[in-house]
Amino acid sequence: MKRRRFVESALLAGAGAALGGNRAAGAAEGARRKWILPTDTPDRFHLKVMEFNPGPAPDPRTWELAIEGPASQPLRLNLADLERLPRITQSSRLKCVQCWSGRVRWEGFRADELLKLARPKPEAPWVRIDCADRYFDFLKMEDLLHPRTLFALGMNGESLSPEHGAPLRLVIPFKYGYRSCKVITKLTLTDKGGQGIVADAWPGYYSPSGDIEPGVDHPFDFPGETRKITGGEIADY
């Protein structure tokens, strides 16, 4: 253990000499933070880890959510600010376009609680969502304010894990999982919509709407079973 710490210290010292103190400090912090990497098998939450651009998880101590655009009150909020919003619990199934799903008891708040602070102007019917891993998407305000859409801070009685979007993620149970953005850092209220990054890059596989279509599902919390689904939110198992 002492030898490993010595080697780590030597490497960081070398980085400091080559790159300067600020970049070395950033490298050290990145090394300490857990990297978010995709997985091929479900975890204890009965979900796979899906990650657009693998990298270190955001530090919840310094993370901020920016809200910008035509709003009466542009905001920067930290995690403590969000934890003071009225909290609810919602059981919903996260359905992946890859044909698997898992049910989670999510904890968080509705979008209207957040928008009460920003007070968006009527000419902003869209929201652009930017994430720490450079993922982005566009969501209609009506979908953001849908009674089943949730900003999640926790799952199954625990704080949200880095692999599943901490510090903040969306849960939109009537759309495929790629619409439920993770590691969110900025919301931009805008009068112009668009396609998210995956629908724009792979239009034959990811639809712009992301609505769950009729077909079959392989729920990880029911191993080996295949379930027929009718489209929209999966509510019957």
Buried (B, 14 or more C-beta within 10 A) or exposed (E): EEEEEEEEEEBBEEBBEEEEEEEBBEBBEEEEBEEBEEEEEBBEBBBBBBBBEEBBBBEBEEBBBBBBBBBEEEBEBBBEBBBEBEBEEBEBBBBBBEEBBBBBBBBBBBBEBBBEBBEBEEEBBBBBBBBBBEBBBBBEBEBBBBEBBBBBBBBBEEBBBBBBBBBBBBBBBBBBBBBBBBBBBBBBBBEEBBBBBBBBEEEEEBBBBBBBEEEEBBBBBBEEEEBEBEEBBBEEE
